[in-house]
Amino acid sequence: MWRMQTGLGTVFVSPDVIARIAGTEAQEVFGIIGMAARAPWIEGVGEWLGREPTKRGIEVWIEEGNIDLTIYVVVRYGTKISEVARNVQERVHYAIARSVGVAPRKIDVYVNGVRL
């Protein structure tokens, strides 16, 4: 849980909220076909239990006030993979900094596949 002290009290932000923001923004980047499963059997169980697809392929770690993310994606064939991954990092970084009020320390992007 990420927390921030304000003059009126404490604000707590769940890692699930951060994952949804990251997933929504990552899917908007040109060249992204979709989110990839971190481990297919884990994602399959999550979908069976009704887990939302915007959190699919996103891992969030919060330690000592720092936010680290790992994002697993599938990229469109013919796009420059390094450019797409960099765009995902920049867009997610900006969205989380704007929404949560703290910029992520690290955003790792893993390309798990390429599709037409």
C-alpha positions as CSV (number, residue, x, y, z in Angstrom):
1,M,0.0,0.0,0.0
2,W,1.4,3.4,-1.0
3,R,0.6,6.2,1.5
4,M,0.9,9.9,1.6
5,Q,0.4,12.2,4.6
6,T,-1.7,15.3,4.0
7,G,-2.9,18.1,6.3
8,L,-6.2,16.3,6.7
9,G,-4.9,12.8,7.2
10,T,-3.4,9.9,5.3
11,V,-4.1,8.8,1.7
12,F,-3.6,5.1,0.9
13,V,-3.3,3.9,-2.7
14,S,-3.6,0.2,-3.4
15,P,-1.2,-1.6,-5.7
16,D,-4.2,-2.7,-7.7
17,V,-5.1,0.9,-8.5
18,I,-1.6,1.6,-9.7
19,A,-1.7,-1.6,-11.8
20,R,-5.0,-0.5,-13.4
21,I,-3.6,2.9,-14.3
22,A,-0.5,1.3,-15.8
23,G,-2.4,-1.3,-17.7
24,T,-4.9,1.2,-19.1
25,E,-2.1,3.6,-20.2
26,A,0.1,0.8,-21.7
27,Q,-2.7,-0.4,-23.9
28,E,-3.1,3.0,-25.4
29,V,0.5,3.1,-26.8
30,F,0.7,2.6,-30.6
31,G,2.2,-0.8,-31.4
32,I,0.8,-2.6,-28.3
33,I,-1.5,-5.5,-29.2
34,G,-2.3,-6.3,-25.6
35,M,-1.0,-7.3,-22.2
36,A,0.9,-10.6,-21.8
37,A,0.5,-13.1,-19.0
38,R,3.3,-13.1,-16.5
39,A,2.7,-16.8,-15.9
40,P,-0.1,-18.3,-18.0
41,W,-1.4,-20.5,-15.2
42,I,-1.6,-17.5,-12.7
43,E,-3.3,-15.3,-15.2
44,G,-5.7,-18.1,-16.1
45,V,-6.8,-18.5,-12.5
46,G,-7.1,-14.7,-12.2
47,E,-9.4,-14.5,-15.2
48,W,-11.5,-17.4,-13.9
49,L,-11.9,-15.5,-10.6
50,G,-13.0,-12.4,-12.5
51,R,-9.8,-10.4,-12.4
52,E,-10.0,-7.4,-14.7
53,P,-7.9,-7.4,-17.9
54,T,-6.5,-3.9,-17.2
55,K,-4.3,-5.5,-14.4
56,R,-3.2,-8.4,-16.6
57,G,0.6,-8.4,-17.1
58,I,1.3,-5.8,-14.5
59,E,3.3,-6.3,-11.3
60,V,3.6,-3.5,-8.7
61,W,6.1,-3.3,-5.8
62,I,5.9,-0.5,-3.2
63,E,8.9,-0.3,-0.9
64,E,9.9,2.6,1.3
65,G,7.7,5.1,-0.6
66,N,9.1,4.0,-4.0
67,I,6.9,2.4,-6.8
68,D,8.5,-0.1,-9.1
69,L,6.5,-1.7,-12.0
70,T,7.0,-4.6,-14.4
71,I,4.8,-4.6,-17.5
72,Y,4.4,-7.6,-19.8
73,V,3.2,-6.8,-23.3
74,V,2.6,-8.2,-26.8
75,V,3.8,-5.9,-29.6
76,R,2.5,-5.5,-33.2
77,Y,4.7,-7.0,-35.9
78,G,6.6,-4.4,-37.9
79,T,6.9,-1.9,-35.1
80,K,10.3,-1.0,-33.5
81,I,10.2,-2.9,-30.2
82,S,12.6,-0.6,-28.4
83,E,10.5,2.5,-29.3
84,V,7.2,0.9,-28.3
85,A,8.7,-0.2,-24.9
86,R,10.1,3.3,-24.3
87,N,6.8,4.8,-25.1
88,V,5.1,2.5,-22.6
89,Q,7.6,3.5,-20.0
90,E,7.1,7.2,-20.6
91,R,3.3,7.1,-20.8
92,V,2.9,5.0,-17.6
93,H,5.4,7.1,-15.8
94,Y,3.6,10.3,-16.6
95,A,0.1,8.8,-15.8
96,I,1.1,7.4,-12.4
97,A,3.0,10.6,-11.4
98,R,0.0,12.7,-12.3
99,S,-2.6,10.4,-10.7
100,V,-0.8,9.2,-7.6
101,G,1.4,12.1,-6.9
102,V,4.7,10.2,-7.0
103,A,6.7,9.2,-10.0
104,P,7.7,5.5,-10.3
105,R,11.3,4.8,-9.6
106,K,11.6,2.0,-12.2
107,I,9.4,0.6,-15.0
108,D,10.6,-2.6,-16.7
109,V,8.8,-3.6,-19.9
110,Y,9.0,-7.2,-21.1
111,V,7.9,-8.0,-24.6
112,N,6.5,-11.5,-24.4
113,G,5.4,-11.8,-28.0
114,V,5.0,-10.2,-31.5
115,R,1.8,-10.6,-33.5
116,L,0.3,-9.5,-36.8
